[in-house]
Amino acid sequence: MLWAVVGAVAASALWAAGIVVLGPLGDKADLAGYQAKSNLCSSVDYTALRTEYAQQDSSPTHTALKHKAIDESSCSISLKTASSSSYADAYLSVEMDLHKKTDPAAEFTAVWSEYSQRYPDYEVQKVSGFGDEAYLVTEDTTSGAGTSGSRAVILAVRDGWMTYQMSWSVYASTYDKTTPPEVSDVSRWVRTDTRSTLENLRSD
């Protein structure tokens, strides 16, 4: 009985010391230095994608929501290979969420690592070099000469309690050129543009 009491006292002391060192129990939002943006488009860098899409979108659309539980920002950009294009050849969307009350880690892993469960045409690859966790999700349903079907690339990143996605998509039938760029090329561009965009979102 004495040893049980001594053990309980020692555990209590260690627990109290832990509070002093680590602070009160409970998770505190780890936003990893990212800031909420009222206009996310002003921080999006898509220089690498403009290897294919030289025409810059002069009026991208953006939305923002601020709440004590979460800040959400999004940006949608029309991509054109040339100014002569009547309509967008492809589309780019970027979203950043700052989760201020709940750690998104478990849900993020579930949604992105198992993305192909919901969408069997997509392939999922876990990638390194972006935050705490990142997934590259790709789709290519084009066939023959590549003039039908669609292609898509999504890079989803979690850094602390910040989650981010950069998504590119295209329908081959409406592409201004003969065929849209290869998924492998776009994946490389999206990685490059994500890296610079995340840097902007921490430094702006």
Secondary structure, 3 states (H helix, E strand, C coil): CHHHHHHHHHHHHHHHHHHHHHCCCCCCCCCCCCCCCCCHHHHCCCCCHHHCCCECCCCCEEEEEECCCEEEEEEEEEEECCCCCCCCCEEEEEEEEEECCCCCHHHHHHHHHCHHHHCCCEEEEEECCCCCEEEEEEEECCCCCCCCCEEEEEEEEEECCEEEEEEEEEEHHHCCCCCCCCHHHHHHHHHHHHHHHHHHHHHC
